């Protein structure tokens, strides 16, 4: 099992707009290809202009295949275009995590 941990940072004052844009145009399509995330949350303290989501995959091949299908979906391509045009996002950090031997996955 691997986890894809993604942190997105928005321009101050735009996180609600970005999440609304995603809810309306990206959420359904992303879930269709990737399944339900482990978590999707906005940051409450610290960098309050960011949100994270974590997706679980069987392995790197499973991740690669599901993400490739997502990237080819016309609805996802349309969402990415809308998101870029909105200009709310200023950074993205992705981390691939593997559970420790003592933590059940």
Buried (B, 14 or more C-beta within 10 A) or exposed (E): EBBBBBBBBBBEEBBEEBBEBBEEBBBEBBBEBBEEBEEBEEBEEEEEBBBBBBBBBEEEEEBEEBBEEBEEBEBBEEBEEBBEEBEBBEEEEEEEEEEEEEEEE
